[in-house]
Amino acid sequence: MIAFYTNPRSRGAIVRWMLEEIGAPYETHVLDYDTTMKSAAYLAINPMGKVPAIVHDGKTVTESAAICAYLADAFPDAGLAPPLADRAAYYRWLFFGAGPVEAAVSNTALGLVVPKDRQRMIGYGSLDDVLDVLDRHLSANAYFCGDRFTAADVYTGSQIGWGVQFGTMPVRASFTAYWDRIKNRPARLRAMHLDQG
């Protein structure tokens, strides 16, 4: 059994989708931001006092991208990670989402603009740089790993879906078309229903 620590209004929604994709049983622990997330019991699981986190077979995993990668490996029958020899694109896009996309979108939402002469100092350069890279790739590929849906689509795809829905990313035709391809997956719809229930 997987113990899943979350709050429906968090990145835990990404992990819930991933859990529904793998189809393994899990128990949900919904935490409150100001109380249970900062409790001694939960800080022993995640000292950052943030969700999501999972505990599986006595092992704790935090950070949404890491959880998605772990679950894809721990439950290979779900087919959410390519074979080891074919994982270059998978790792690239999973961690492009966790690094440049997350940082660029978050910083922009906070009003933090990197001066042009300092963009080499930051891992993503500019939000436009990040969006252009995503746009080129998704204009040429159905999914992040070509024609195959993977955990990279759950994680990085969730960020694109959030951006398209809530305006944290400028809308581009490739983003809208990509989100339309993945947003109605049965596992995602189940996850949404569980988080809304």
N, C-alpha and C positions, 0 to 999 in steps of 0.2 A: 504494500500500500504506500502511495505517495502522500505525504502531508504537504498541502499547498497553502501558503500564507499570502493573503491578498487583501485588497480593498477594490471594490468594483470601479472606483474612480481613480485608477492608477494603471501603471504599466502591467499590473497583474492581469489585465484583460488579454494581453499578448500571450502570457503563459497559459491562461485558461484556454485560449484557442489551441495552443500547442498540445496541452493535455487532452483536449477533445480529439485532436488529430491522431494522437498515438493510441487512444482507446483503452489505456490502462486505468484500473480503478485508482481513485484518489479521494482524499478527504479534504474539505475546504475549511480553512480557518480565516474568517473575515475579521480583520483588525481595524481599529479606529486610529486615525492619525495622531490624536493627542493623548491617548491613554494606552491601549494595549500594544500599539506599535513601539511605544517607549518603555514598556514594562521590562523588568529584569528577565522574565522568562523568554520574551522575544528577543531581547538584546543578546541573549546567549546564542540565539540562532543567527541573527544578523546584527552585529554591533552598530551598523549604520542606522538601525531603527527605521528601516524602509522596507517596503514590499515591492516586488514579490520575492519569495524565497520558497524553496522546496526542501524537504528532507526525504531521501529515498535510500532504503537499506542502510540507514545510519549515516549517510553522507549528506551534507548540507551544500546546496548550490544557491547562490544569489546572483543577481544581475541577469536581466531578461535574456540577453543574447546568449550568455553562458548556459542558462537553464534550457533554452531551446536547443542548443548544440548538445548538451548532456542528454536530454530526453531523446533526441534523434539517434544518438549512439546507444543509449540504454535499451531502446525499443526498436531495433533495426527492422522488424517485420512491418512497421508502419511505412517504411520506404521514404523517410523524410531527410535522409542524408545519402548522397551518392556514394558509390564504392570509394574506398580510400584513394585509389589511383585517379579518380575523377573529381577530387574535391577542391581543386584550385579556385574555380569560380564560386563554389559554395562558400568557402572561407572568405574569399574576397568580399562578397556582397553581404554576408552576415555581419562581418566586422566593419565594413564600410557604413552599414546602418548604425552600428554601435558607436562608431567613432565620428567621422565627418558629418553624417546626416544628423545624428543626435545633437552634436555640439553646434553645428551651424544653425539648425532650426531653433534650438533653445536660446542661443545667444541672440539671434535676431529677434525672437519674441520678447526678450528682456531689454531690447534696445541697445545691445552691445554691438557696435559696428567696428570691425577691425580696420584701422587705417590702411590704405593701399600699400604704403611703404613698409608695413609690418605683417602683411599677409603670409610671408614666408615663415614667420615665427609660429603660426598657428596651423594645426594639422589639416584644416579644411580650406584654407585660403579665404574664400568668400562663399556666401550662400549661393550666389549665381554659379560659381565653379561646381559646387556639389550638385545643384539641380541640373546643370548641363550634362554632367557625367551620367546621372540617373536617366535623363531624357534620352541621350544617345543609346544607352543600353536597352532601355525598355521600348524604344522605337524599333529595335532590331530583334528583340527576343520576347517570347510570350511570358517567360518567367526569368528569375535571376540566373538559373542554371539552364538556360536555353529553353527546351520544350518540356522541362520537368519541374513540377512543384516541389519545393523543399522547405526545410525550416528557415532558410534565408528569406523565403517569401512570407512566412508567418511573421518573422521579426521585422525585416526591413519593409515588407509590404504593409504591415500595420502602421508604420510611421508614415508611409505615403497615404494610406487611407485616412489616417487622422488629419494629415495636412490638407488633403483634398476636401474632407468634410468640414473642417473647422477653420480653414483659412490660414493655417500656419505655414503653408507652402503655396506659392502661386500655382494656379491650375495650369497644367499643360496637357495637351491631347494625349500624350503617351501615358501620363500618370492616371488620367481618367479611364482610359481604355484598360490599363493594367488593373486598376482597382475593380473595374467592372468584371474582369476575369476571375478575381479571387474572392470578392466580398460575399458571394452567396454559397461558398463551400458549406456543406452540411455541418462540419465541425465548428466553423466560425458562427454560424447561426445558433447552434446549440450553446456555444460559449456565451454569446450575447444574451440569450434567453436566461441562462443561469445567473449571469451577472445582474440582469434586470429584475430577477425574481426575488 
